[in-house]
């Protein structure tokens, strides 16, 4: 059945078409075989683009011939794609795969609407008319508070999804990455510091701890691994990797610490114990610029390295050595936790314990420590035309409140990813608009599939058929990265003391009937305004995204044409120690007037901590089967969780045949005749179960089971198994190969402070003898 005519019911999965076309890819730090810019062919040109697959915004140079993109590489000197000025720009394999993604035969290239229960290809006029009519009726009958906004990382490329559905339509409920990816990391920092999270100043550091984060291949731009390599070479910096899995970061590290999963908070407290007991902390910074040191000192007083060694499996002398090295290098030292910790049910406290180490040694927003990166200040295009954008979502109530979840009871989160299916069953959520994401791959899969079936209205913007687009009422075919413009105003990068902007026009025309996102939302806003008798069309007055961004760039005296020509520009200086007030004292309440310490948020967290019997100070919370995660036992003796790799970004690249093959080739499994994700298992655990690489195995939890191909290797700690998420029949993989690991996930699997989806589950693994 052709993917362009998916006439199936909501309760039937589509069968994808043939395997994807092959396009060149490159390794993590490798560039493509860049075609010479000088060419005798008059129909060949090199233009700029940006890759936003992981929100990194790496600048691209795209070779276009006869209107077709034929080659990609990174932009030299780009803040995200290079290590800095006069340095080579490169792309990771995910960025290189955008060629194959664009020309993939399995792409959705026409709008679809549901007619008589079946998805049917229609014209844009009909699709937009259909969606606007449904949205207007939904607003009248249910109110905007029952429409969920679901946002993936690509939403960072533009503001128009939120402009239409939050500000104008008035939908207050949102699920984003903080409840599916990094909630405990982000919110624990924001709660402790009072302002947005910081990021490492890798390139200037002398001691770097990558804690539960595989920086060499799962990064926010090519600059990150390059910056770490620069630091090790130029600063003789030490890199420590704390991870139960032997990753590419562990491969490059001076020390690999295969910690016992979910015990990270204990190790962090023991490091604090050493730093305080040996008087290695920054006493002046702690005294003048921090709060709660007495409580922290008390919390770590008995948390010796010997205590932590029993819990974590890390030798006590090793703990002392890491703590001393980190403190001695301060303030040019940094520790960063990431998804390895945030996927844990005790993740908030573990991240808090790790974050406290940065404050203890005084490396906050200092060279080589953490960095409070800033975006370049751009103009508000609406203000230029005296358009006061409403905030209609503020007038809508939150109908999905559940007192049995403390993070909701105390107003920390308006809705969590795993709670959405319950809210749908209870009638609190009746519809969803989703932009370039796939909720069933991010947790509580089975109930999410049922919830999408139950919703009265589902509108999707995406490029491939998967479990939610197949069940939608309206599917708008979004343009790929190469087919639409882009603008981003800075953040963390290879330029430690500069703000910057990067932007590009569409490199090629969209294939089929695909449209750039701005055009989709503009058409929808104009038609919806007619249906609801509003003036919403005026907020989309620009003919294109480029015109909108051109007005934004007025603030830095640059046109979008100029930016596109050069790919990026540094804008303004960015000082260290932004938290210092005019008198030299700390002013964390304002941080140069840019960040406001939200006392209301602090009080909410304090109330939540009291209800849970937890301290607001750092402390150790082991997995305990009540609040902080299930524990392994005789029936389920192995701890499972999913992981990231360079070749595949969550659930976005499973339709790309070359990406899947590259992922399998890194483990020498490409000749197995198997197109899915692998279960990584230690030889010790595999031998007990008679499992060898290439065997099909069943992974069973207390809730459900999945089947994968085993990969036996020593790069994973005994007692732990792991696999890549986003495969199976719920994915965009044309054959539905492998399994969606989130089938093992259920509503209760959330981190209790932030509501983030938890991805650690006790399981048993057994050989099935089945065919792959």
C-alpha positions as MATLAB code, in Angstrom:
seq = 'XXXXXXXXXXXXXXXXXXXXXXXXXXXXXXXXXXXXXXXXXXXXXXXXXXXXXXXXXXXXXXXXXXXXXXXXXXXXXXXXXXXXXXXXXXXXXXXXXXXXXXXXXXXXXXXXXXXXXXXXXXXXXXXXXXXXXXXXXXXXXXXXXXXXXXXXXXXXXXXXXXXXXXXXXXXXXXXXXXXXXXXXXXXXXXXXXXXXXXXXXXXXXXXXXXXXXXXXXXXXXXXXXXXXXXXXXXXXXXXXXXXXXXXXXXXXXXXXXXXXXXXXXXXXXXXXXXXXXXXXXXXXXXXXXXXXXXXXXXXXXXXXXXXXXXXXXXXXXXXXXXXXXXXXXXXXXXXXXXXXXXXXXXXXXXXXXXXXXXXXXXXXXXXXXXXXXXXXXXXXXXXXXXXXXXXXXXXXXXXXXXXXXXXXXXXXXXXXXXXXXXXXXXXXXXXXXXXXXXXXXXXXXXXXXXXXXXXXXXXXXXXXXXXXXXXXXXXXXXXXXXXXXXXXXXXXXXXXXXXXXXXXXXXXXXXXXXXXXXXXXXXXXXXXXXXXXXXXXXXXXXXXXXXXXXXXXXXXXXXXXXXXXXXXXXXXXXXXXXXXXXXXXXXXXXXXXXXXXXXXXXXXXXXXXXXXXXXXXXXXXXXXXXXXXXXXXXXXXXXXXXXXXXXXXXXXXXXXXXXXXXXXXXXXXXXXXXXXXXXXXXXXXXXXXXXXXXXXXXXXXXXXXXXXXXXXXXXXXXXXXXXXXXXXXXXXXXXXXXXXXXXXXXXXXXXXXXXXXXXXXXXXXXXXXXXX';
ca = [
       0.000    0.000    0.000;
       1.401    3.375   -0.919;
       2.260    5.716    1.927;
       0.578    8.451   -0.097;
      -2.810    6.749    0.172;
      -3.080    5.478    3.741;
      -6.768    4.581    3.620;
      -6.834    2.660    6.882;
      -8.856    2.943   10.023;
      -7.443    4.450   13.168;
      -7.087    0.979   14.600;
      -4.955   -0.354   11.766;
      -1.220    0.187   11.326;
       0.129    1.097    7.902;
       2.703   -1.067    6.235;
       5.528    1.128    5.003;
       6.876    1.015    1.492;
      10.285   -0.141    0.358;
      13.597    0.589    2.055;
      14.950    4.102    1.948;
      17.319    5.366   -0.679;
      20.977    5.461    0.233;
      22.766    8.733    0.834;
      26.258    9.421    2.147;
      26.774    9.783    5.887;
      29.804   10.528    8.017;
      31.031    9.803   11.510;
      30.505   11.882   14.608;
      33.299   14.323   13.937;
      33.829   13.621   10.268;
      32.836   15.819    7.357;
      31.500   14.617    4.055;
      33.608   14.380    0.922;
      32.845   17.986    0.203;
      32.424   18.812   -3.438;
      34.586   21.609   -4.728;
      32.810   24.910   -4.533;
      34.385   25.989   -7.781;
      32.763   24.014  -10.553;
      32.421   24.326  -14.275;
      28.766   23.366  -13.953;
      26.704   26.554  -14.079;
      23.753   24.817  -12.409;
      25.675   23.909   -9.265;
      25.820   26.174   -6.218;
      26.683   25.961   -2.538;
      24.112   27.447   -0.178;
      23.628   27.490    3.567;
      21.285   25.556    5.828;
      20.884   24.538    9.467;
      20.338   21.178   11.075;
      17.840   21.181   13.948;
      17.403   17.436   14.439;
      18.729   17.618   18.031;
      18.153   21.354   18.577;
      21.818   21.992   17.929;
      21.410   24.346   14.932;
      24.661   23.270   13.254;
      25.350   25.339   10.146;
      25.398   23.429    6.875;
      26.946   24.022    3.484;
      24.656   22.365    0.945;
      25.707   21.634   -2.608;
      22.700   21.952   -4.901;
      22.724   20.796   -8.521;
      19.765   21.228  -10.839;
      17.594   22.044   -7.819;
      18.553   18.855   -5.971;
      20.715   18.747   -2.840;
      23.608   16.367   -3.456;
      26.081   17.021   -0.645;
      26.325   18.384    2.896;
      29.089   19.495    5.207;
      29.488   21.864    8.143;
      30.169   25.595    8.000;
      33.712   26.594    8.947;
      33.862   28.725   12.076;
      30.201   28.121   12.870;
      29.424   28.402   16.631;
      27.688   25.024   16.642;
      29.295   23.120   13.743;
      32.928   23.972   14.503;
      35.347   24.492   17.367;
      35.413   28.236   16.719;
      36.865   30.888   14.456;
      38.919   29.532   11.524;
      38.087   25.949   12.463;
      36.607   23.341   10.130;
      32.882   22.839   10.220;
      31.507   19.301   10.210;
      28.223   17.470   10.690;
      27.389   14.335   12.630;
      25.820   11.352   10.895;
      22.324   12.542   11.888;
      22.993   15.850   10.173;
      24.411   14.138    7.101;
      21.339   11.885    6.946;
      19.150   14.879    6.124;
      19.857   14.180    2.459;
      18.321   10.752    2.724;
      15.505   12.014    4.925;
      14.578   14.652    2.341;
      14.487   12.244   -0.593;
      13.162    9.257    1.343;
      10.407    7.453   -0.612;
       8.462    6.896    2.611;
       7.912   10.620    3.274;
       4.451   12.072    3.609;
       4.240   14.492    0.698;
       0.523   15.313    0.578;
      -1.967   16.564    3.190;
      -4.370   13.931    4.544;
      -7.693   14.155    6.350;
      -9.901   11.476    7.823;
     -12.990   10.675    5.750;
     -15.395    7.957    6.828;
     -12.766    6.705    9.263;
      -9.992    6.545    6.668;
      -7.046    8.857    6.025;
      -7.278   10.233    2.501;
      -4.910   12.451    0.509;
      -6.485   15.847   -0.288;
      -5.490   19.310   -1.492;
      -4.082   21.922    0.876;
      -7.259   23.993    0.594;
      -9.379   21.062    1.674;
      -7.020   20.004    4.460;
      -6.784   23.502    5.955;
     -10.545   24.034    5.653;
     -11.178   20.687    7.324;
      -8.725   21.373   10.187;
     -10.041   24.898   10.805;
     -13.642   23.713   10.887;
     -12.738   20.990   13.377;
     -10.708   23.367   15.562;
     -13.484   25.975   15.618;
     -16.051   23.352   16.598;
     -13.687   21.968   19.246;
     -13.228   25.449   20.732;
     -17.006   25.950   20.970;
     -17.864   22.518   22.338;
     -14.959   21.719   24.657;
     -12.961   24.906   25.151;
      -9.258   25.402   24.361;
      -8.240   23.995   27.746;
      -8.951   20.490   26.457;
      -6.588   20.747   23.487;
      -3.058   19.497   24.224;
      -0.022   21.114   22.616;
       2.674   18.482   22.115;
       6.118   19.782   21.245;
       9.285   18.011   20.154;
      12.754   19.507   19.765;
      12.203   20.781   16.206;
       9.643   23.266   17.586;
      12.703   25.284   18.636;
      13.130   26.292   15.011;
      10.142   28.652   15.082;
       7.520   30.294   17.396;
       4.439   29.754   15.254;
       3.019   26.577   16.786;
       2.805   28.325   20.160;
       1.696   31.626   18.637;
      -1.335   30.014   17.046;
      -2.342   27.390   19.565;
      -1.220   28.938   22.871;
      -1.459   32.692   22.469;
      -4.379   32.892   20.043;
      -6.402   29.697   20.332;
      -5.761   29.692   24.095;
      -4.659   26.090   24.800;
      -2.771   26.082   28.147;
      -1.776   22.408   28.346;
       1.623   21.470   26.966;
       3.913   18.476   27.045;
       7.495   19.149   26.054;
      10.970   17.757   26.594;
      11.074   18.494   30.318;
       8.680   15.617   30.921;
      10.215   13.252   28.373;
      13.961   13.960   28.383;
      15.706   16.270   30.840;
      13.275   17.520   33.502;
      15.257   16.707   36.686;
      18.453   18.166   35.208;
      16.836   21.438   34.164;
      14.424   22.007   37.010;
      16.868   21.111   39.792;
      19.274   23.726   38.442;
      16.583   26.355   37.982;
      15.242   25.696   41.456;
      18.680   25.921   43.060;
      19.932   28.954   41.120;
      16.722   30.865   40.460;
      17.395   31.221   36.737;
      17.748   29.136   33.595;
      20.087   26.178   33.445;
      23.772   26.594   32.726;
      25.970   24.696   30.285;
      29.676   23.819   30.439;
      32.378   26.103   29.096;
      34.058   22.940   27.796;
      36.811   24.505   25.693;
      38.304   26.431   28.615;
      37.967   23.743   31.252;
      40.756   21.874   32.986;
      38.669   19.136   34.621;
      35.464   17.865   33.010;
      33.033   15.314   34.408;
      30.494   13.999   31.906;
      28.011   12.394   34.288;
      25.402   10.218   32.602;
      25.974   12.092   29.353;
      27.639   10.737   26.232;
      29.029   14.064   25.049;
      31.199   12.672   22.271;
      28.176   11.517   20.276;
      24.941   12.831   21.824;
      25.484   16.541   21.912;
      24.079   20.015   21.285;
      26.248   20.643   18.267;
      29.561   19.530   16.830;
      31.297   22.140   18.974;
      30.821   20.064   22.144;
      32.985   17.029   21.360;
      35.463   19.283   19.591;
      35.635   21.596   22.606;
      36.337   18.667   24.909;
      39.103   17.412   22.623;
      40.525   20.954   22.476;
      40.502   21.174   26.268;
      42.350   17.890   26.671;
      44.974   18.968   24.127;
      45.360   22.673   24.879;
      44.677   22.757   28.618;
      45.919   19.272   29.501;
      42.399   18.850   30.879;
      41.142   15.678   32.500;
      37.927   14.062   31.257;
      36.004   11.764   33.583;
      33.037    9.770   32.292;
      30.589    8.404   34.860;
      28.300    5.962   33.065;
      27.360    2.271   33.445;
      27.874    1.933   29.672;
      31.177    2.147   27.796;
      30.312    4.985   25.443;
      32.386    6.945   22.964;
      32.869    9.483   25.748;
      34.194    6.740   28.019;
      36.509    5.734   25.192;
      38.035    9.232   25.126;
      38.028    9.744   28.897;
      40.991    9.640   31.255;
      38.731    7.797   33.673;
      35.651    5.695   33.027;
      33.581    5.072   36.148;
      30.991    2.305   35.466;
      28.794    3.319   38.373;
      25.920    1.164   39.559;
      22.768    2.648   37.967;
      20.679    5.099   39.993;
      23.346    5.594   42.687;
      24.762    8.838   41.252;
      23.443   10.976   44.076;
      25.402    8.963   46.630;
      28.640    9.428   44.683;
      28.037   13.193   44.418;
      27.460   13.508   48.153;
      30.659   11.576   48.891;
      32.586   13.925   46.632;
      31.108   16.826   48.584;
      32.220   15.147   51.802;
      35.824   14.959   50.569;
      35.872   18.521   49.263;
      34.590   19.936   52.556;
      36.554   17.665   54.901;
      39.804   18.445   53.053;
      38.983   22.155   52.893;
      39.059   22.181   49.092;
      35.891   24.211   48.527;
      35.773   27.879   47.545;
      35.091   29.365   50.962;
      34.694   32.941   49.722;
      32.221   31.978   47.001;
      30.257   29.740   49.345;
      30.077   32.385   52.055;
      29.237   35.340   49.826;
      27.250   33.842   46.973;
      25.383   30.745   48.157;
      22.589   29.772   50.510;
      22.162   26.666   52.667;
      25.783   25.647   53.158;
      25.206   24.549   56.748;
      22.439   22.201   55.649;
      24.636   20.880   52.853;
      27.603   20.342   55.185;
      25.311   18.394   57.518;
      23.923   16.348   54.628;
      27.378   15.146   53.518;
      29.023   14.897   56.929;
      28.646   11.112   57.183;
      28.605   10.432   53.432;
      32.184    9.229   53.238;
      33.747    7.621   50.167;
      33.590    4.295   52.003;
      29.845    4.762   52.506;
      29.370    5.592   48.828;
      31.589    2.742   47.650;
      29.177    0.201   49.154;
      26.266    1.794   47.290;
      27.817    2.772   43.961;
      30.442    0.096   43.320;
      33.061    2.846   42.883;
      36.255    2.421   44.908;
      36.617    4.877   47.804;
      40.099    5.964   46.731;
      38.770    6.601   43.222;
      36.055    8.840   44.683;
      38.651   10.830   46.608;
      40.835   11.228   43.529;
      37.968   12.537   41.389;
      36.788   14.921   44.108;
      40.285   16.326   44.597;
      40.919   16.707   40.884;
      37.615   18.499   40.383;
      38.215   20.874   43.296;
      41.881   21.547   42.526;
      41.054   22.634   38.959;
      38.223   24.936   40.050;
      36.906   27.318   38.958;
      38.011   25.882   35.598;
      36.246   22.608   36.274;
      32.727   21.516   35.502;
      30.360   18.637   36.086;
      27.250   18.124   33.971;
      24.530   15.520   34.555;
      22.152   14.627   31.748;
      19.697   11.924   30.692;
      21.601    9.137   32.425;
      20.439   10.760   35.661;
      17.191   12.319   34.533;
      15.799    8.970   33.355;
      15.914    7.799   36.981;
      12.981    7.951   39.364;
      15.284    9.499   41.967;
      16.681   11.782   39.275;
      15.780   15.189   40.738;
      17.673   14.604   43.981;
      20.570   12.950   42.171;
      20.865   15.915   39.791;
      20.575   18.319   42.702;
      23.434   16.554   44.479;
      25.605   16.820   41.353;
      24.708   20.464   40.658;
      25.677   21.359   44.248;
      29.278   20.387   43.478;
      29.555   23.244   40.976;
      28.462   25.744   43.605;
      30.748   24.186   46.202;
      33.885   24.862   44.149;
      32.688   28.257   42.879;
      32.764   27.567   39.142;
      29.414   29.242   38.402;
      29.569   31.262   35.174;
      33.353   31.327   35.288;
      35.882   30.497   32.610;
      36.118   26.745   32.201;
      33.232   26.140   34.599;
      29.514   26.473   34.000;
      28.363   29.216   31.669;
      25.198   31.296   31.616;
      24.938   31.490   27.845;
      22.771   34.219   26.359;
      20.862   34.563   23.139;
      21.357   37.635   21.010;
      18.598   40.173   21.634;
      16.359   40.310   18.579;
      13.352   42.470   17.858;
       9.756   41.379   18.335;
       8.324   41.559   14.806;
       4.817   42.057   16.149;
       5.824   45.181   18.049;
       7.138   46.723   14.844;
       3.568   46.760   13.551;
       1.947   47.619   16.904;
       0.528   44.120   17.224;
      -0.036   43.232   20.848;
      -0.049   39.442   20.879;
      -2.703   38.177   23.310;
      -2.114   35.494   25.937;
      -5.457   33.752   25.695;
      -4.069   30.619   27.326;
      -3.829   32.493   30.626;
      -7.611   32.731   30.768;
      -8.082   28.963   30.452;
      -8.091   26.656   33.449;
      -6.162   23.408   33.782;
      -8.755   20.630   33.844;
      -6.217   17.828   34.265;
      -5.294   18.064   37.946;
      -4.459   14.979   40.001;
      -3.650   15.286   43.678;
      -2.024   11.853   43.775;
       0.910   13.332   41.826;
       2.711   15.901   44.017;
       4.240   17.777   41.067;
       0.709   18.584   39.865;
      -0.780   19.173   43.275;
       1.784   21.889   43.973;
       1.682   23.430   40.503;
       5.141   22.336   39.374;
       3.845   20.892   36.093;
       0.458   21.443   34.436;
       0.468   18.012   32.802;
       3.031   15.232   32.495;
       3.588   13.069   29.431;
       2.581    9.848   31.176;
      -0.537   11.416   32.683;
      -2.049   12.437   29.344;
      -3.806    9.096   28.697;
      -5.535    9.276   32.091;
      -6.594   12.850   31.369;
      -8.042   11.660   28.057;
      -9.962    8.832   29.736;
     -11.353   11.308   32.266;
     -12.429   13.733   29.544;
      -9.985   16.454   30.606;
      -8.095   16.282   27.295;
     -10.046   15.682   24.105;
      -7.626   16.665   21.358;
      -3.993   17.262   20.420;
      -1.886   19.273   18.001;
       1.639   17.899   17.573;
       4.623   19.305   15.710;
       7.393   16.911   14.623;
       7.130   14.536   17.543;
       5.675   11.125   18.404;
       4.267   10.811   21.926;
       3.861    6.996   21.978;
       7.636    6.647   21.667;
       8.287    8.735   24.787;
       6.542    6.698   27.485;
       3.350    4.932   28.536;
       3.034    3.661   24.972;
       0.029    1.354   25.122;
      -2.154    3.869   26.920;
      -0.987    6.665   24.618;
      -2.072    4.646   21.582;
      -5.494    4.155   23.171;
      -5.638    7.849   24.096;
      -4.967    9.005   20.531;
      -7.722    6.688   19.336;
     -10.047    8.208   21.932;
      -9.265   11.868   21.186;
     -11.872   13.706   19.156;
      -9.333   15.737   17.202;
      -5.676   15.002   16.384;
      -3.669   17.295   14.084;
      -0.094   16.377   13.179;
       2.727   18.177   11.358;
       5.352   15.601   10.395;
       7.289   13.975    7.562;
       6.722   10.230    8.074;
       3.951    7.824    8.971;
       4.160    6.505   12.497;
       1.786    5.477   15.259;
       0.266    8.922   15.845;
       0.219   10.278   12.297;
      -1.562    7.085   11.199;
      -4.223    7.755   13.833;
      -4.594   11.493   13.199;
      -7.582   13.345   11.777;
      -5.352   15.764    9.861;
      -1.768   15.234    8.726;
       0.132   18.199    7.315;
       3.325   17.196    5.444;
       6.112   19.330    6.877;
       9.102   20.472    4.875;
      12.447   18.926    5.753;
      15.424   20.849    7.120;
      16.700   21.418    3.599;
      13.317   22.715    2.437;
      12.563   25.464    4.907;
      14.256   28.540    6.376;
      15.710   28.769    9.865;
      16.803   31.326   12.454;
      18.299   30.852   15.899;
      19.611   33.563   18.193;
      22.424   31.870   20.045;
      23.076   29.968   23.228;
      25.902   27.611   24.165;
      28.605   27.344   21.515;
      32.297   27.411   20.690;
      32.277   31.194   21.298;
      32.491   31.483   25.076;
      32.293   35.263   25.241;
      29.995   36.074   22.327;
      26.332   35.981   21.514;
      25.524   34.952   17.959;
      22.837   34.292   15.397;
      22.594   31.660   12.682;
      20.120   31.463    9.842;
      19.493   30.194    6.357;
      16.918   30.140    3.599;
      15.470   26.952    2.181;
      18.155   25.245    0.125;
      15.708   23.526   -2.223;
      12.015   23.646   -3.005;
       9.853   21.270   -0.946;
       9.138   17.991   -2.682;
       5.551   17.044   -3.479;
       3.022   19.165   -1.611;
       5.136   19.649    1.515;
       5.206   23.144    3.005;
       7.469   25.042    5.431;
       6.013   25.354    8.899;
       5.314   29.081    8.681;
       3.129   28.562    5.610;
       1.202   25.797    7.364;
       0.447   27.895   10.434;
      -0.291   31.015    8.388;
      -2.855   29.185    6.258;
      -4.411   27.622    9.331;
      -4.529   30.913   11.266;
      -6.190   32.765    8.367;
      -8.833   30.115    7.821;
      -9.432   29.626   11.542;
      -9.920   33.398   11.938;
     -12.762   33.243    9.431;
     -14.383   30.296   11.187;
     -14.161   31.889   14.636;
     -14.767   35.504   13.554;
     -11.445   36.771   14.955;
      -8.595   38.903   13.626;
      -5.927   36.258   14.188;
      -4.723   36.505   10.608;
      -3.009   39.811   11.406;
      -0.506   38.015   13.646;
       0.662   36.141   10.546;
       0.955   39.219    8.343;
       4.295   38.173    6.811;
       4.361   36.314    3.511;
       7.092   33.980    4.673;
       9.196   32.928    7.618;
      12.120   34.762    6.047;
      10.180   38.039    6.133;
       9.249   37.494    9.798;
      12.873   36.851   10.718;
      14.054   39.788    8.642;
      12.090   42.043   10.992;
      13.583   40.266   14.007;
      17.094   40.961   12.751;
      16.420   44.727   12.698;
      17.712   44.730   16.274;
      21.225   43.875   15.117;
      21.150   45.866   11.865;
      21.260   42.783    9.693;
      18.936   41.478    7.025;
      17.956   37.867    6.635;
      19.554   37.904    3.180;
      22.867   38.973    4.695;
      22.694   36.324    7.404;
      21.850   33.614    4.912;
      24.837   34.590    2.785;
      27.295   34.186    5.663;
      25.412   31.519    7.710;
      26.138   33.056   11.129;
      27.329   36.206   12.877;
      28.673   36.973   16.327;
      26.680   39.834   17.815;
      27.799   41.073   21.219;
      30.229   40.425   24.054;
      29.224   38.101   26.873;
      30.991   38.585   30.167;
      31.736   35.936   32.762;
      30.268   36.188   36.285;
      26.998   37.726   35.136;
      25.640   37.126   38.620;
      27.833   39.870   40.056;
      26.039   43.070   40.995;
      27.410   46.545   40.401;
      29.022   46.475   43.836;
      30.786   43.200   43.151;
      28.452   41.258   45.384;
      26.258   38.452   44.104;
      22.965   39.397   42.591;
      21.445   36.065   41.640;
      17.990   37.582   42.008;
      18.425   39.462   38.761;
      21.619   38.164   37.098;
      22.334   41.345   35.177;
      18.632   42.036   35.011;
      18.070   39.111   32.646;
      16.841   36.465   35.069;
      14.378   36.769   37.879;
      14.539   34.544   40.913;
      11.033   33.099   41.136;
      10.288   32.824   44.840;
       6.909   31.288   44.068;
       8.609   28.339   42.357;
      10.954   27.866   45.305;
       8.009   27.800   47.703;
       6.210   25.235   45.544;
       9.222   22.934   45.639;
       9.513   23.387   49.390;
       5.863   22.362   49.823;
       6.380   19.355   47.586;
       9.508   18.284   49.482;
       7.670   18.499   52.788;
       4.829   16.330   51.501;
       7.288   13.709   50.251;
       9.277   13.707   53.463;
      12.311   15.055   51.651;
      14.708   17.848   52.455;
      15.166   20.865   50.223;
      18.906   20.343   50.723;
      20.833   17.744   48.712;
      20.370   14.254   50.140;
      20.497   10.592   49.159;
      17.285    8.917   47.998;
      17.814    5.284   46.978;
      15.321    3.478   44.746;
      12.659    2.289   47.163;
       9.573    0.986   45.279;
       7.450    3.812   46.706;
       8.531    7.229   45.437;
      11.890    6.641   43.844;
      11.712    3.679   41.490;
      11.202   -0.057   41.340;
      13.968   -2.319   42.596;
      15.263   -5.506   41.015;
      14.410   -8.855   42.589;
      14.652  -12.598   41.882;
      11.908  -12.449   39.250;
      13.282   -9.344   37.512;
      17.011   -9.247   38.338;
      18.266   -6.975   35.529;
      17.784   -3.210   35.292;
      16.786   -2.023   31.818;
      16.905    1.470   30.347;
      17.129    3.028   26.898;
      20.100    4.977   25.582;
      21.103    7.458   22.874;
      23.646    6.942   20.109;
      25.077    9.214   17.458;
      23.436    7.617   14.454;
      19.802    7.737   15.596;
      18.097   10.651   17.350;
      15.300    9.316   19.545;
      12.438    8.391   17.233;
      13.272   10.660   14.312;
      15.593    8.627   12.075;
      14.244    5.086   12.018;
      12.912    5.608    8.491;
      16.423    6.326    7.215;
      17.946    3.042    6.100;
      21.550    4.238    6.118;
      21.238    5.565    9.682;
      19.908    2.239   10.935;
      22.679    0.345    9.156;
      25.331    2.681   10.569;
      23.943    2.131   14.075;
      24.153   -1.647   13.681;
      27.568   -1.536   12.003;
      29.151    0.109   15.034;
      28.393   -3.122   16.925;
      29.350   -5.445   14.012;
      25.713   -6.524   13.716;
      24.922   -5.231   10.241;
      25.010   -8.697    8.616;
      22.367  -10.262   10.832;
      19.449   -9.580    8.494;
      17.778   -7.587   11.250;
      16.652   -3.966   10.930;
      15.706   -3.114   14.503;
      17.263   -1.960   17.747;
      19.579   -4.202   19.781;
      19.548   -5.291   23.404;
      22.999   -4.765   24.900;
      23.828   -7.300   27.606;
      27.008   -8.084   29.520;
      28.706  -11.451   28.779;
      28.276  -12.487   32.404;
      24.514  -11.973   32.292;
      24.274  -13.462   28.789;
      26.160  -16.649   29.758;
      23.766  -17.325   32.635;
      20.914  -17.295   30.129;
      22.596  -19.090   27.227;
      22.442  -15.953   25.071;
      24.846  -15.082   22.253;
      25.011  -12.091   19.950;
      22.425  -12.458   17.196;
      19.943  -14.399   19.332;
      16.420  -13.083   19.589;
      15.525  -12.447   23.226;
      12.422  -11.532   25.197;
      12.685   -8.645   27.668;
       9.937   -8.976   30.252;
       8.953   -6.513   32.984;
       6.138   -6.686   35.502;
       3.991   -4.747   32.999;
       4.778   -6.023   29.505;
       7.383   -7.542   27.218;
       9.252   -6.798   23.994;
      11.495   -8.840   21.713;
      14.869   -7.699   20.356;
      18.109   -9.095   18.990;
      20.838   -9.504   21.596;
      24.243   -7.878   21.380;
      26.660   -9.315   23.953;
      29.546   -7.052   24.919;
      31.580   -5.961   27.901;
      30.782   -2.297   27.450;
      27.797   -2.489   29.770;
      27.881   -3.116   33.478;
      26.718   -6.562   34.702;
      23.166   -6.421   36.008;
      22.142   -3.788   33.473;
      20.733   -4.114   29.953;
      19.993   -1.338   27.503;
      18.668   -0.612   24.039;
      17.909    2.258   21.699;
      14.401    3.683   21.800;
      12.013    4.583   18.999;
      11.753    1.400   16.912;
       9.000   -1.143   16.370;
       5.561   -0.893   14.843;
       4.976    2.509   16.470;
       7.937    4.047   14.643;
       8.554    5.447   11.172;
      10.701    2.426   10.276;
       9.172    1.162    7.004;
       9.186   -2.458    8.216;
       8.378   -1.762   11.859;
      11.537   -3.674   12.820;
      12.673   -3.950   16.416;
      10.549   -2.791   19.315;
       9.398    0.378   20.991;
      11.069    0.046   24.382;
       8.503    2.355   25.960;
       5.991   -0.494   25.787;
       7.576   -1.431   29.115;
       6.578    1.977   30.493;
       3.329    2.806   32.334;
       1.692    5.849   33.897;
       3.309    5.371   37.292;
       6.811    5.470   35.807;
       7.455    9.156   36.431;
      10.022   11.070   38.424;
       7.933   12.306   41.398;
       9.284   15.849   41.566;
       9.134   16.872   37.896;
       6.742   14.352   36.350;
       9.308   13.278   33.773;
       9.027    9.849   32.165;
      11.255    7.335   33.959;
      13.131    4.800   31.853;
      14.618    2.350   34.342;
      12.718   -0.929   34.720;
      13.535   -4.241   36.427;
      13.346   -6.977   33.789;
      14.241  -10.549   32.995;
      15.752  -11.557   29.661;
      15.479  -14.954   28.023;
      16.360  -16.437   24.660;
      13.264  -17.029   22.526;
      14.649  -19.049   19.639;
      12.504  -16.933   17.344;
      13.460  -15.819   13.859;
      14.910  -12.357   13.480;
];
